[in-house]
Amino acid sequence: MKQNQKLASILAAALFVGGLYAPAVRAAEDDQLFAMFKAEQLEYRASNRKDTYNWDAEGWIGEDYNKLWLKTEGERIVDGKVEKAEVQALYSRLVSDFFDVQAGVRYDYKPWPNRAFGVLGLQGLAPYFFEVDAASFVSDQGEVSARLKASYDLLFTQRLILQPKFETNLALQSVKERQVGSGINNVEVGARLRYEIFREFAPYIGVNYERQLGQTASYVREDGEKPDNLSFMVGIRLWF
């Protein structure tokens, strides 16, 4: 009987100490640093306009609530020059279970003339598991624009996954030298079918269609190009 009472006392003391210590442990866990890098698109595109290499990648370092993000995307003509290239550096703050508010800077190396932007955006997982990345931009010349990206993973099996994707850009002012018109600039839709050899490594094939709209389409035609572009692609998606 005395032995049982002694064990009960020890257990009660352990639970009491554990209860005091648990918040400190959770706080320590929240302060742990993690990092992630994901190349969503590393691909070759064959199109009715010109063949290109395209990339879209991002990475972050931080803890559960605060992160520093680096994003980059662009396009290079096969056997030619880089036509589009941008990089973003952002501070990200978790504001709900599924969304982060992001703020920082963006710099466009291409097209000419170069531009620097302030960025304010929202990134996360919308209802029905749509991944959303929405951002507004104000350039160093006072030009205001915005971008919306959305994608969804449709699982055929645990390894075979179809990813439809949508993107659109809009601007408040026209910038003819950058082929940017006021209003909605373009609509881009695509689908990539990937096979995850490992979760971190997946080759894919896909199709993509982009259409320039309004004043932007007029600028493109003036430069002797078509306002629409259908391309087929092969690429690799990886993350670690």
N, C-alpha and C positions, 0 to 999 in steps of 0.2 A: 504493500500500500504506500509506504513512504517513498519507495523507488518510483512509483507511478506519479506521485505528487511532485517529485523532483524533476522528472521528465516533462511534466506539464508546465512547470515553472520555467524550465529552460526553453521550451517551445514558445511560451508566451513572450519571454524576453527577446527571443530571436525575431518573432513577428513584429514586436514593437520597434526594435532597431531597424529591421528591414523596411518598415513603414516610414521611418524617418529618413532612411538612406535612399529609398526608391526615387523620390523627386530629384535628388542630386544626380542619380544615375541617368535618369531620363534627360536632365539638362545637359549632362556631359555628352549623351548620345546625340542630342540636337546640335551640339557644337562641333561634331565630327565633320571633317572635310571629305567630300567625295568629288569625283570628276568623271566626265563622260564625253566621248567624241562620237559623232555619227555622220557618215557620208551617205546622205539619202540618195544622191545621184552622182555617179561617176560613169558617164555614158558617152557612146558614140551615136550621133543622130544622122541618118541619111534622109534627106528631104527633097522636096521639089524646088527648093530655093538654093541652098548650099549645105554641104555636109559640115558638121561641127562636132567638137568635143564640148560637153557641158558638165558643170559640177554644181552641187548644192550641198554644203556641209555646215555643221555647227558643233560646238562643244561648250561645256561649262565646267566651272569649278565652284564649290561652295557647300553649304549645309542645307538643311531642309527648307529654311525660310528665305535665305539670301544667297544669290548666286551671281557670278560674273560669266556672261555669255560672249562667245565669239562666233559670228556667222559670216559665211562667204558664199557667193554664187557668181556664175559667169558663163561665158561662151567664147570659144575660140574656133575660128575657121580652120578646117583641116588644111595643112600646108599654107596657112595664112596667119593673119594677125588676130589678136584678142579683140573682140568687138564689144563685149560687156564684161565688167568685173567690178564687184563691190565687196566691201567688208564692213561689218558692224561690230561694235564693242558696246555691250549693254550691261547695266545693273538690273537684276531681276528680283522681285519680291513676291513671295507667295501671298495671295489675298483671299484664296478659298481653297477647298480641297483639290480643285482641278485646274486652277488658273493662276498665272503669274502676270503681274504688271511689269513691263520692261521699259527702261529709259536709257538713252545713251547717244552715241554718234554713229553715223554711217559715212563712208567715203567711197565715191565712185571713181575708179581709175579710168574706166571706159564706160560710155562713149565720151568723146570730147565735146564740149569742154568739161574738165573735171568738176566735181561738185562735192561739198561737204554738207551733211544734214544733221539736224537734231532729230532724235527718234523718240516716239512714245507709242507703246504697243501693248498688246494683250496676247498671251500664248497659253494654250492648254487644251484640255479635252472637253468638248461640248457634249451635250446629251446624244445618246446613241453612238458614242465612241468616235465622233468626228474630231480629228486633230485640226485645230484652228490656230493660225498665226495672222493677226491683224495688226497693222502698224500705220501710223501717220508720220509724215516727214516734213520738215521745214528746212530749206537749203540756205546756204550762206548768201544767196541772192534774194531771199525772201519768197521763194517758190514753195507752194504747199501742195503736197501729194499724199496718196495713201495706197496701201496694198492689202489685199486679202488672199490668204492661201487656206485651202481646206482639203483634207484627204481622209480616206477611210480604208481600213484593212478588212478585206473579205476573205475569210479562211475557207478554202476548199478542203484542205487537210491541215495537219499541224505544221507541214513544211511548205505546201503550195499555197501562195497567198496572192490575191489580186488587189492592187491598190489604185483605185480611181483618184484623180487629183484635179483640183480646180484652182485657177489663179486669175485675178483681175487687178488692174492698176488704174488709178484715176488721178487727175491733176486739176487744180484751180486755174493755173495759168499755162499759156502756150510757151514752149521753148523750142523754136523751129530747128535750131542747130543741133538739138538732141533728139529730134523727131518725136517730140512730146506735144500733144495737143491738149486743149482744155476739155474737161469732161472725162468720160470713160475711155481710156487709151486702148485697152485690149481685153480679150477674153482668151484664156488658155485652158484646154481640157486634155487630160491624158489618162492612160491606164498602163500600169506596169505589173507584169506577172512574174513573181520571183519564186525561186526555190531555195529554201534555207538549208543549205548543206550543214551549216551550224547556225545557231540563232544570230551569231555575230557576223556571218558571211553568207551573202545570197546573190548569185547571179540572176539577171532578169532580162526579159524582152518587153517591148511595149510599143505603143503608138501615141503620138501627141499631135494636137491641132491647135494652132494659134491664129487669131484673127485680130488685126488692127482695126480700130473703129474711129469714126468721126474725123476730126481734124488730123489725128495721128495717121490715119490711113492716107489722107491727102498728102502729107509730108513724105510718106514712104513711096507713094506713086511718083512724086516729083523727083525723087532720087533714082527712079527707074527700077524700083523693086515691087514685088507683089505684096498686097496687104494681108495675105493669108499664107499659111505654111503648114503643110502636112508632113510629118516625119515619123520614121520608124527607128527604133533604138535598141541597143543592146548595152548592158552595163552591169555594174556591181554595186550592191548596197552593203555597207559594213559599219560596225560600231564596236566600241570597246570602252 
